[in-house]
């Protein structure tokens, strides 16, 4: 365990370099000591150097990939170090084989040099990006999707936030949360701001972005869910970890506030949790919290209902990096085509769990005293002596780990105790994804507690 007095502020705790290649060179001995702050001077210099290399090698990259994709018989004459592995993925479309390596390199230039960009202002957190508006207006689908933003307030929902969702230091507290309501084939004035109809389902969507960036309306996933399902989609723009005041447990608190808003204020009883990447991990955190903490609480809200279904797109469910074969900073060859890179993931964990990284044994006694019982302290992510530095092995952050099995079993028992069917769970991922191994483990874990028919 590191001592906080020896650590430079802003330096990543467990730096993992992105694997070296001609297109993504790095100097780990230097980079591991750089600040994780997006706009720090040394990171700006590094980003400029990487962007210059990206531009200088882009023509080579395009020529090489063009030959490999359009004239595969000639690919054998190209030096191996110049060929992105994506050219071997015959099941990928030509567009994917062209674009994925370029997007991966852009992420190496940006988030791969230090967390995410400074978060947008509170006003912009409620804004719909111009490119999204233009796409909907000038390239419409047969089903037009209307969007409206409202606030979910934590006022009157204090009983919903306890246990792992509470900051024992009293620093991070529940706040109002922007919710993006999306629905197809209705007018803008008819979206949101109404109570649930009898038997109506709703999808609560938690966006990905490594817990440091992202908005529910930046991409098309929420729009497509609204088009394909004909359900109301509620995208939660939870706080992103741009600083300690917005790091864990802020995102979980916001997810709870949004869920309680649907139940308490709008009367929904059939809620589907959904999320991608880090948002998928947060969806797992939420269902575990609702079923293993809130459902067993002495102050359990009378209105509590458990999620009826869960939809996870490529969920990030192991922040400890123990699964997947890349915890040592190396990648199996079949995982090198993912958009994401190891440095980027390291920075994301560092930002999201920054408050827990401060829970060293030196102040562990003080934190322990904030809990009413030994049992509560044993469950707390702040108990870093049990869950490791940063609490990374806690079930809320790494539900795919074997150590999370008791919480998974308790989750299944909560559904049985409530007399309701276990949730239907659909997990979507690809074999080339960086998270593919941990996702596979999570699926087997869920099948073990909910049954094969409930999980696919």
Helices and strands as residue ranges (DSSP letters): G 4-6, H 28-31, H 41-70, G 72-77, G 80-82, G 85-88, H 94-109, G 111-113, G 124-126, H 130-138, E 145-152, G 158-160, G 163-165, E 177-184, G 188-190, E 201-206, H 221-229, E 232-237, G 244-246, H 250-260, I 261-265, E 270-276, H 278-289, I 290-294, E 309-313, G 333-335, H 342-352, H 354-357, H 361-368, H 374-379, H 384-387, G 389-391, G 402-404, H 405-418, E 424-428, H 436-450, G 452-454
